[in-house]
């Protein structure tokens, strides 16, 4: 039990260190926020050491965050709800880049005054 607590504390400290490092580099990015909450590479990518540039499948995102409808409910109060798209079920990685700055795919056609987090 003590080893489990120590391991959890070390993982949390490593996650916070990575998040601080990412903030210094212009982040934190989505992956850093997931690590700070205890997720591992394998949690999202399905493998311990993902290939550089590998993308996370939308099914992995929805396994933790719920359906498209549930995600849209969480952002329903926003001026423009990015998770309630007229394009239907857009892949999460269209906006959320994991290890890079996110983009608002909607702005490919529109000009909304907002930045994704």
VMD Tcl script that builds the backbone (N, CA, C; Angstrom):
set m [mol new atoms 351]
animate dup $m
set s [atomselect $m all]
$s set {name element resname resid chain x y z} {
  {N N UNK 1 A 0.830 -1.197 0.000}
  {CA C UNK 1 A 0.000 0.000 0.000}
  {C C UNK 1 A 0.872 1.258 0.000}
  {N N UNK 2 A 1.935 1.243 0.825}
  {CA C UNK 2 A 2.831 2.397 0.892}
  {C C UNK 2 A 3.544 2.609 -0.439}
  {N N UNK 3 A 3.953 1.497 -1.083}
  {CA C UNK 3 A 4.622 1.582 -2.379}
  {C C UNK 3 A 3.685 2.178 -3.431}
  {N N UNK 4 A 2.415 1.817 -3.366}
  {CA C UNK 4 A 1.420 2.344 -4.296}
  {C C UNK 4 A 1.276 3.857 -4.126}
  {N N UNK 5 A 1.233 4.327 -2.888}
  {CA C UNK 5 A 1.122 5.762 -2.617}
  {C C UNK 5 A 2.366 6.515 -3.070}
  {N N UNK 6 A 3.529 5.913 -2.836}
  {CA C UNK 6 A 4.786 6.527 -3.252}
  {C C UNK 6 A 4.848 6.627 -4.780}
  {N N UNK 7 A 4.453 5.561 -5.446}
  {CA C UNK 7 A 4.440 5.558 -6.910}
  {C C UNK 7 A 3.488 6.631 -7.434}
  {N N UNK 8 A 2.308 6.733 -6.854}
  {CA C UNK 8 A 1.338 7.747 -7.274}
  {C C UNK 8 A 1.891 9.149 -7.055}
  {N N UNK 9 A 2.557 9.358 -5.930}
  {CA C UNK 9 A 3.137 10.675 -5.639}
  {C C UNK 9 A 4.241 11.018 -6.630}
  {N N UNK 10 A 5.070 10.043 -6.971}
  {CA C UNK 10 A 6.143 10.266 -7.944}
  {C C UNK 10 A 5.586 10.566 -9.333}
  {N N UNK 11 A 4.545 9.847 -9.725}
  {CA C UNK 11 A 3.914 10.102 -11.024}
  {C C UNK 11 A 3.286 11.492 -11.068}
  {N N UNK 12 A 2.644 11.885 -9.973}
  {CA C UNK 12 A 2.039 13.220 -9.911}
  {C C UNK 12 A 3.120 14.297 -9.991}
  {N N UNK 13 A 4.227 14.094 -9.274}
  {CA C UNK 13 A 5.321 15.070 -9.318}
  {C C UNK 13 A 5.923 15.149 -10.717}
  {N N UNK 14 A 6.071 14.009 -11.372}
  {CA C UNK 14 A 6.603 14.011 -12.740}
  {C C UNK 14 A 5.646 14.723 -13.679}
  {N N UNK 15 A 4.357 14.501 -13.489}
  {CA C UNK 15 A 3.352 15.178 -14.319}
  {C C UNK 15 A 3.391 16.685 -14.130}
  {N N UNK 16 A 3.530 17.119 -12.898}
  {CA C UNK 16 A 3.611 18.562 -12.628}
  {C C UNK 16 A 4.881 19.160 -13.211}
  {N N UNK 17 A 5.974 18.415 -13.141}
  {CA C UNK 17 A 7.231 18.900 -13.721}
  {C C UNK 17 A 7.111 19.029 -15.231}
  {N N UNK 18 A 6.484 18.052 -15.866}
  {CA C UNK 18 A 6.278 18.121 -17.318}
  {C C UNK 18 A 5.363 19.285 -17.681}
  {N N UNK 19 A 4.323 19.503 -16.894}
  {CA C UNK 19 A 3.408 20.617 -17.161}
  {C C UNK 19 A 4.127 21.950 -17.022}
  {N N UNK 20 A 4.985 22.083 -16.011}
  {CA C UNK 20 A 5.742 23.323 -15.830}
  {C C UNK 20 A 6.701 23.540 -16.990}
  {N N UNK 21 A 7.317 22.467 -17.439}
  {CA C UNK 21 A 8.238 22.547 -18.575}
  {C C UNK 21 A 7.474 22.953 -19.838}
  {N N UNK 22 A 6.290 22.409 -20.037}
  {CA C UNK 22 A 5.486 22.737 -21.213}
  {C C UNK 22 A 5.029 24.189 -21.177}
  {N N UNK 23 A 4.669 24.688 -19.991}
  {CA C UNK 23 A 4.242 26.083 -19.874}
  {C C UNK 23 A 5.389 27.014 -20.248}
  {N N UNK 24 A 6.602 26.648 -19.868}
  {CA C UNK 24 A 7.766 27.457 -20.215}
  {C C UNK 24 A 7.995 27.456 -21.720}
  {N N UNK 25 A 7.557 26.393 -22.394}
  {CA C UNK 25 A 7.738 26.275 -23.842}
  {C C UNK 25 A 6.504 26.752 -24.614}
  {N N UNK 26 A 5.531 27.360 -23.935}
  {CA C UNK 26 A 4.344 27.862 -24.619}
  {C C UNK 26 A 3.094 27.059 -24.345}
  {N N UNK 27 A 3.179 26.011 -23.550}
  {CA C UNK 27 A 2.037 25.147 -23.234}
  {C C UNK 27 A 1.284 25.681 -22.043}
  {N N UNK 28 A 0.609 24.927 -21.222}
  {CA C UNK 28 A 0.642 23.481 -21.302}
  {C C UNK 28 A -0.229 22.967 -22.447}
  {N N UNK 29 A 0.195 21.885 -22.994}
  {CA C UNK 29 A -0.553 21.257 -24.061}
  {C C UNK 29 A -1.488 20.215 -23.476}
  {N N UNK 30 A -2.361 19.721 -24.293}
  {CA C UNK 30 A -3.361 18.761 -23.852}
  {C C UNK 30 A -2.713 17.540 -23.195}
  {N N UNK 31 A -1.653 17.022 -23.779}
  {CA C UNK 31 A -0.986 15.846 -23.214}
  {C C UNK 31 A -0.455 16.137 -21.812}
  {N N UNK 32 A 0.073 17.333 -21.610}
  {CA C UNK 32 A 0.599 17.699 -20.293}
  {C C UNK 32 A -0.511 17.743 -19.256}
  {N N UNK 33 A -1.655 18.248 -19.652}
  {CA C UNK 33 A -2.785 18.305 -18.718}
  {C C UNK 33 A -3.268 16.900 -18.375}
  {N N UNK 34 A -3.219 15.983 -19.347}
  {CA C UNK 34 A -3.603 14.603 -19.072}
  {C C UNK 34 A -2.603 13.934 -18.132}
  {N N UNK 35 A -1.307 14.149 -18.355}
  {CA C UNK 35 A -0.269 13.569 -17.494}
  {C C UNK 35 A -0.416 14.096 -16.069}
  {N N UNK 36 A -0.719 15.381 -15.930}
  {CA C UNK 36 A -0.884 15.969 -14.600}
  {C C UNK 36 A -2.049 15.335 -13.848}
  {N N UNK 37 A -2.961 14.723 -14.580}
  {CA C UNK 37 A -4.110 14.051 -13.960}
  {C C UNK 37 A -3.906 12.540 -13.842}
  {N N UNK 38 A -2.672 12.082 -14.124}
  {CA C UNK 38 A -2.350 10.675 -13.921}
  {C C UNK 38 A -2.419 9.805 -15.164}
  {N N UNK 39 A -2.730 10.364 -16.330}
  {CA C UNK 39 A -2.765 9.566 -17.558}
  {C C UNK 39 A -1.347 9.275 -18.029}
  {N N UNK 40 A -1.198 8.197 -18.751}
  {CA C UNK 40 A 0.089 7.825 -19.331}
  {C C UNK 40 A -0.032 7.886 -20.850}
  {N N UNK 41 A 1.076 7.739 -21.551}
  {CA C UNK 41 A 1.042 7.680 -23.016}
  {C C UNK 41 A 0.092 6.568 -23.459}
  {N N UNK 42 A 0.190 5.432 -22.770}
  {CA C UNK 42 A -0.627 4.271 -23.105}
  {C C UNK 42 A -2.119 4.536 -22.915}
  {N N UNK 43 A -2.467 5.400 -21.961}
  {CA C UNK 43 A -3.876 5.720 -21.718}
  {C C UNK 43 A -4.561 6.225 -22.979}
  {N N UNK 44 A -3.869 7.051 -23.734}
  {CA C UNK 44 A -4.459 7.659 -24.933}
  {C C UNK 44 A -4.022 6.970 -26.223}
  {N N UNK 45 A -2.735 6.647 -26.322}
  {CA C UNK 45 A -2.201 6.077 -27.566}
  {C C UNK 45 A -2.377 4.566 -27.665}
  {N N UNK 46 A -2.590 3.900 -26.516}
  {CA C UNK 46 A -2.764 2.456 -26.528}
  {C C UNK 46 A -1.468 1.666 -26.473}
  {N N UNK 47 A -0.329 2.356 -26.520}
  {CA C UNK 47 A 0.981 1.700 -26.406}
  {C C UNK 47 A 1.856 2.525 -25.474}
  {N N UNK 48 A 2.825 1.871 -24.822}
  {CA C UNK 48 A 3.683 2.577 -23.864}
  {C C UNK 48 A 4.567 3.609 -24.532}
  {N N UNK 49 A 5.075 3.296 -25.726}
  {CA C UNK 49 A 5.964 4.220 -26.434}
  {C C UNK 49 A 5.399 4.455 -27.835}
  {N N UNK 50 A 4.534 5.459 -27.973}
  {CA C UNK 50 A 3.935 5.705 -29.291}
  {C C UNK 50 A 4.959 6.248 -30.281}
  {N N UNK 51 A 4.722 5.978 -31.542}
  {CA C UNK 51 A 5.598 6.493 -32.601}
  {C C UNK 51 A 5.447 8.011 -32.663}
  {N N UNK 52 A 6.535 8.730 -32.932}
  {CA C UNK 52 A 6.435 10.192 -33.053}
  {C C UNK 52 A 5.385 10.574 -34.088}
  {N N UNK 53 A 4.528 11.509 -33.712}
  {CA C UNK 53 A 3.483 11.984 -34.614}
  {C C UNK 53 A 2.248 11.106 -34.669}
  {N N UNK 54 A 2.221 10.019 -33.894}
  {CA C UNK 54 A 1.040 9.150 -33.926}
  {C C UNK 54 A -0.155 9.877 -33.330}
  {N N UNK 55 A -1.306 9.634 -33.876}
  {CA C UNK 55 A -2.520 10.310 -33.433}
  {C C UNK 55 A -3.346 9.402 -32.540}
  {N N UNK 56 A -4.092 10.036 -31.674}
  {CA C UNK 56 A -4.999 9.316 -30.790}
  {C C UNK 56 A -6.326 9.163 -31.517}
  {N N UNK 57 A -6.904 7.985 -31.435}
  {CA C UNK 57 A -8.196 7.747 -32.075}
  {C C UNK 57 A -9.305 8.376 -31.238}
  {N N UNK 58 A -10.294 8.918 -31.910}
  {CA C UNK 58 A -11.421 9.569 -31.255}
  {C C UNK 58 A -12.084 8.629 -30.248}
  {N N UNK 59 A -12.125 7.339 -30.549}
  {CA C UNK 59 A -12.744 6.375 -29.635}
  {C C UNK 59 A -12.062 6.391 -28.266}
  {N N UNK 60 A -10.729 6.608 -28.252}
  {CA C UNK 60 A -9.995 6.685 -26.988}
  {C C UNK 60 A -10.442 7.909 -26.194}
  {N N UNK 61 A -10.611 9.041 -26.877}
  {CA C UNK 61 A -11.060 10.272 -26.203}
  {C C UNK 61 A -12.443 10.057 -25.599}
  {N N UNK 62 A -13.346 9.502 -26.408}
  {CA C UNK 62 A -14.729 9.323 -25.964}
  {C C UNK 62 A -14.858 8.276 -24.863}
  {N N UNK 63 A -13.913 7.340 -24.794}
  {CA C UNK 63 A -13.948 6.327 -23.734}
  {C C UNK 63 A -13.857 6.980 -22.355}
  {N N UNK 64 A -13.115 8.087 -22.254}
  {CA C UNK 64 A -12.982 8.795 -20.972}
  {C C UNK 64 A -13.942 9.984 -20.862}
  {N N UNK 65 A -14.094 10.717 -21.951}
  {CA C UNK 65 A -14.851 11.970 -21.902}
  {C C UNK 65 A -16.327 11.809 -22.221}
  {N N UNK 66 A -16.747 10.650 -22.665}
  {CA C UNK 66 A -18.153 10.403 -22.955}
  {C C UNK 66 A -18.477 10.658 -24.421}
  {N N UNK 67 A -19.746 10.640 -24.737}
  {CA C UNK 67 A -20.209 10.813 -26.106}
  {C C UNK 67 A -20.000 12.246 -26.593}
  {N N UNK 68 A -20.163 12.442 -27.896}
  {CA C UNK 68 A -20.099 13.797 -28.458}
  {C C UNK 68 A -21.120 14.701 -27.773}
  {N N UNK 69 A -22.298 14.156 -27.528}
  {CA C UNK 69 A -23.354 14.944 -26.875}
  {C C UNK 69 A -22.935 15.373 -25.474}
  {N N UNK 70 A -22.310 14.469 -24.728}
  {CA C UNK 70 A -21.865 14.781 -23.365}
  {C C UNK 70 A -20.783 15.860 -23.381}
  {N N UNK 71 A -19.849 15.755 -24.308}
  {CA C UNK 71 A -18.789 16.758 -24.421}
  {C C UNK 71 A -19.399 18.111 -24.801}
  {N N UNK 72 A -20.360 18.106 -25.732}
  {CA C UNK 72 A -21.021 19.352 -26.155}
  {C C UNK 72 A -21.781 19.989 -24.991}
  {N N UNK 73 A -22.354 19.185 -24.114}
  {CA C UNK 73 A -23.054 19.728 -22.943}
  {C C UNK 73 A -22.095 20.475 -22.027}
  {N N UNK 74 A -20.859 19.987 -21.907}
  {CA C UNK 74 A -19.879 20.631 -21.025}
  {C C UNK 74 A -19.474 22.008 -21.530}
  {N N UNK 75 A -19.582 22.247 -22.825}
  {CA C UNK 75 A -19.189 23.536 -23.400}
  {C C UNK 75 A -20.397 24.304 -23.950}
  {N N UNK 76 A -21.590 23.925 -23.520}
  {CA C UNK 76 A -22.825 24.530 -24.039}
  {C C UNK 76 A -22.940 26.017 -23.719}
  {N N UNK 77 A -22.337 26.485 -22.645}
  {CA C UNK 77 A -22.459 27.902 -22.257}
  {C C UNK 77 A -21.538 28.820 -23.057}
  {N N UNK 78 A -20.668 28.257 -23.872}
  {CA C UNK 78 A -19.768 29.093 -24.660}
  {C C UNK 78 A -20.548 29.831 -25.748}
  {N N UNK 79 A -20.022 30.996 -26.131}
  {CA C UNK 79 A -20.668 31.817 -27.161}
  {C C UNK 79 A -20.898 31.000 -28.437}
  {N N UNK 80 A -19.896 30.254 -28.834}
  {CA C UNK 80 A -19.989 29.331 -29.955}
  {C C UNK 80 A -19.489 27.999 -29.432}
  {N N UNK 81 A -20.340 27.002 -29.425}
  {CA C UNK 81 A -19.974 25.708 -28.852}
  {C C UNK 81 A -19.157 24.906 -29.880}
  {N N UNK 82 A -17.853 24.779 -29.667}
  {CA C UNK 82 A -17.022 24.073 -30.643}
  {C C UNK 82 A -17.293 22.575 -30.709}
  {N N UNK 83 A -17.983 22.038 -29.721}
  {CA C UNK 83 A -18.267 20.604 -29.705}
  {C C UNK 83 A -19.665 20.276 -30.216}
  {N N UNK 84 A -20.354 21.265 -30.755}
  {CA C UNK 84 A -21.680 21.066 -31.348}
  {C C UNK 84 A -21.607 21.578 -32.784}
  {N N UNK 85 A -20.931 20.822 -33.615}
  {CA C UNK 85 A -20.610 21.260 -34.978}
  {C C UNK 85 A -21.693 20.881 -35.978}
  {N N UNK 86 A -21.927 21.760 -36.921}
  {CA C UNK 86 A -22.847 21.452 -38.018}
  {C C UNK 86 A -22.238 20.407 -38.955}
  {N N UNK 87 A -20.962 20.097 -38.755}
  {CA C UNK 87 A -20.291 19.070 -39.549}
  {C C UNK 87 A -20.498 17.672 -38.975}
  {N N UNK 88 A -21.165 17.590 -37.840}
  {CA C UNK 88 A -21.410 16.291 -37.217}
  {C C UNK 88 A -20.303 15.913 -36.254}
  {N N UNK 89 A -19.974 14.644 -36.229}
  {CA C UNK 89 A -18.982 14.126 -35.286}
  {C C UNK 89 A -17.572 14.290 -35.857}
  {N N UNK 90 A -16.966 15.426 -35.546}
  {CA C UNK 90 A -15.620 15.758 -36.020}
  {C C UNK 90 A -14.597 15.053 -35.132}
  {N N UNK 91 A -13.522 14.538 -35.724}
  {CA C UNK 91 A -12.467 13.893 -34.939}
  {C C UNK 91 A -11.906 14.890 -33.927}
  {N N UNK 92 A -11.669 14.434 -32.722}
  {CA C UNK 92 A -11.136 15.294 -31.654}
  {C C UNK 92 A -9.806 15.926 -32.062}
  {N N UNK 93 A -8.992 15.156 -32.801}
  {CA C UNK 93 A -7.663 15.639 -33.193}
  {C C UNK 93 A -7.709 16.720 -34.275}
  {N N UNK 94 A -8.895 17.032 -34.783}
  {CA C UNK 94 A -9.003 18.137 -35.735}
  {C C UNK 94 A -8.657 19.455 -35.043}
  {N N UNK 95 A -8.929 19.548 -33.746}
  {CA C UNK 95 A -8.613 20.761 -32.963}
  {C C UNK 95 A -7.570 20.481 -31.886}
  {N N UNK 96 A -7.744 19.379 -31.174}
  {CA C UNK 96 A -6.866 19.032 -30.053}
  {C C UNK 96 A -5.648 18.299 -30.579}
  {N N UNK 97 A -4.465 18.887 -30.403}
  {CA C UNK 97 A -3.243 18.364 -30.999}
  {C C UNK 97 A -2.348 17.601 -30.031}
  {N N UNK 98 A -2.717 17.482 -28.790}
  {CA C UNK 98 A -1.946 16.682 -27.840}
  {C C UNK 98 A -0.637 17.303 -27.405}
  {N N UNK 99 A 0.356 17.251 -28.261}
  {CA C UNK 99 A 1.695 17.742 -27.926}
  {C C UNK 99 A 2.023 19.053 -28.629}
  {N N UNK 100 A 1.023 19.678 -29.193}
  {CA C UNK 100 A 1.183 20.958 -29.878}
  {C C UNK 100 A 0.050 21.882 -29.470}
  {N N UNK 101 A 0.180 23.133 -29.850}
  {CA C UNK 101 A -0.868 24.108 -29.576}
  {C C UNK 101 A -2.145 23.703 -30.323}
  {N N UNK 102 A -3.296 23.768 -29.659}
  {CA C UNK 102 A -4.544 23.409 -30.339}
  {C C UNK 102 A -4.913 24.456 -31.393}
  {N N UNK 103 A -5.787 24.053 -32.292}
  {CA C UNK 103 A -6.301 24.956 -33.317}
  {C C UNK 103 A -7.824 24.892 -33.282}
  {N N UNK 104 A -8.463 25.943 -33.731}
  {CA C UNK 104 A -9.919 25.930 -33.844}
  {C C UNK 104 A -10.253 25.669 -35.302}
  {N N UNK 105 A -10.537 24.418 -35.620}
  {CA C UNK 105 A -10.812 24.006 -36.984}
  {C C UNK 105 A -11.932 24.840 -37.609}
  {N N UNK 106 A -12.877 25.270 -36.806}
  {CA C UNK 106 A -14.002 26.074 -37.306}
  {C C UNK 106 A -13.509 27.323 -38.042}
  {N N UNK 107 A -12.361 27.841 -37.600}
  {CA C UNK 107 A -11.826 29.057 -38.213}
  {C C UNK 107 A -11.224 28.820 -39.593}
  {N N UNK 108 A -11.236 27.588 -40.077}
  {CA C UNK 108 A -10.847 27.337 -41.461}
  {C C UNK 108 A -11.859 27.982 -42.404}
  {N N UNK 109 A -13.112 28.054 -41.967}
  {CA C UNK 109 A -14.175 28.659 -42.785}
  {C C UNK 109 A -14.757 29.917 -42.142}
  {N N UNK 110 A -14.809 29.928 -40.815}
  {CA C UNK 110 A -15.398 31.039 -40.062}
  {C C UNK 110 A -14.289 31.865 -39.417}
  {N N UNK 111 A -14.674 32.925 -38.741}
  {CA C UNK 111 A -13.715 33.715 -37.960}
  {C C UNK 111 A -14.312 33.973 -36.580}
  {N N UNK 112 A -14.229 32.953 -35.729}
  {CA C UNK 112 A -14.718 33.095 -34.372}
  {C C UNK 112 A -13.618 33.701 -33.509}
  {N N UNK 113 A -14.006 34.587 -32.612}
  {CA C UNK 113 A -13.039 35.256 -31.734}
  {C C UNK 113 A -12.877 34.440 -30.456}
  {N N UNK 114 A -12.180 33.318 -30.568}
  {CA C UNK 114 A -11.926 32.479 -29.409}
  {C C UNK 114 A -10.747 31.582 -29.705}
  {N N UNK 115 A -10.078 31.161 -28.669}
  {CA C UNK 115 A -8.965 30.234 -28.788}
  {C C UNK 115 A -9.287 28.994 -27.972}
  {N N UNK 116 A -9.078 27.818 -28.547}
  {CA C UNK 116 A -9.313 26.594 -27.769}
  {C C UNK 116 A -8.264 26.443 -26.683}
  {N N UNK 117 A -8.608 25.717 -25.638}
  {CA C UNK 117 A -7.675 25.455 -24.533}
  {C C UNK 117 A -7.293 24.006 -24.537}
}
mol reanalyze $m
mol bondsrecalc $m
mol representation Tube
mol addrep $m
